[in-house]
Amino acid sequence: MQGIIPILPERSADPDVHIASLVLQVRPELFTKIITQVQMLSECTCYSGTKQSVNERRDVLVVVIEVVEQGEINRVIAQLNDMNGVLNVNLVYHYCDSALSMSDEMEVSA
């Protein structure tokens, strides 16, 4: 197919923001260490939940990722998956919007 030049979509000056949430299943004895490692990744915010019972769950973490390119989500997932003590990483939700619209103020109704 000589002479054919693919037409690529124009890149917007307004970058995208990708937000993804993940659930990590981890080894309970490495729970605290894994939280520390996850928090060292600038793209990640880590949340550790508790069970509705007396015992705190020490085997599940929720991690929220915020990046500017979709491929970065895969890179961060691979980093998390490679951490010692991480048994499983599951993508739960992925949202993408322009950085400009993400910075717009929203009206909150009561």
C-alpha positions in Angstrom: 0.0 0.0 0.0 2.5 2.6 -1.1 1.6 6.2 -1.0 -1.1 5.8 1.6 -0.6 8.0 4.6 -2.8 7.2 7.6 -4.7 10.1 9.0 -4.3 10.2 12.8 -6.7 12.1 15.0 -5.3 15.5 16.2 -4.0 15.6 19.7 -5.9 18.1 21.8 -4.0 20.8 23.6 -6.2 19.8 26.5 -4.8 16.5 27.9 -7.0 13.7 29.1 -7.2 12.6 32.7 -7.7 8.9 33.3 -8.9 7.8 36.7 -9.0 4.1 37.5 -9.9 2.1 40.6 -8.3 -1.2 41.4 -8.8 -3.9 44.1 -5.7 -5.6 45.3 -5.7 -8.9 47.1 -2.6 -9.1 49.2 -0.9 -11.4 51.7 -2.1 -10.3 55.2 1.3 -10.5 56.7 2.7 -8.0 54.2 -0.3 -5.7 54.3 1.4 -2.7 55.9 4.5 -3.0 53.7 2.4 -3.1 50.5 0.4 0.0 51.6 3.8 1.8 52.1 5.0 0.7 48.6 1.7 1.7 46.9 1.8 5.1 48.5 5.3 5.7 47.1 3.8 5.6 43.6 2.9 9.2 42.7 -0.1 8.1 40.5 -1.7 6.1 43.3 -3.9 6.7 46.3 -4.4 3.8 48.6 -7.5 3.0 50.7 -7.7 0.1 53.2 -11.2 -0.9 54.1 -12.6 -2.6 57.1 -15.0 -5.5 57.4 -18.3 -5.0 59.0 -17.2 -7.3 61.8 -14.8 -6.8 64.7 -11.8 -7.9 62.7 -10.1 -5.5 60.2 -9.5 -7.0 56.8 -5.8 -7.1 56.1 -5.9 -8.7 52.7 -7.7 -6.2 50.4 -6.8 -2.7 49.3 -8.5 -0.3 47.0 -6.1 1.8 44.9 -7.1 4.8 42.8 -4.9 5.8 39.9 -4.8 9.2 38.1 -2.7 9.4 34.9 -2.8 11.4 31.7 -2.4 8.5 29.2 -4.4 5.3 29.2 -1.3 3.2 28.7 0.0 4.4 32.0 -2.8 2.5 33.8 -1.3 -0.8 32.4 2.2 0.3 33.5 1.0 1.0 37.1 -1.0 -2.3 37.2 2.1 -4.2 36.2 4.1 -2.4 38.9 1.5 -3.3 41.5 1.3 -6.9 40.3 5.1 -7.2 40.6 5.1 -6.1 44.3 6.1 -8.9 46.7 2.9 -10.0 48.5 0.4 -8.8 45.9 -1.7 -11.8 44.9 -4.1 -10.2 42.5 -4.9 -6.8 40.9 -8.3 -6.2 39.4 -9.4 -3.2 37.4 -12.8 -2.2 38.7 -13.5 1.2 37.0 -11.9 3.4 34.4 -13.0 7.0 33.7 -11.6 9.4 31.2 -12.3 13.1 30.7 -10.4 16.2 29.5 -8.3 17.9 32.1 -10.1 21.2 31.4 -13.5 19.8 32.1 -12.2 18.0 35.3 -11.1 21.4 36.6 -14.6 23.0 36.1 -16.4 23.8 39.3 -19.6 21.8 39.8 -22.8 23.1 41.5 -23.9 20.9 44.4 -27.6 20.8 45.2 -28.8 19.9 48.7 
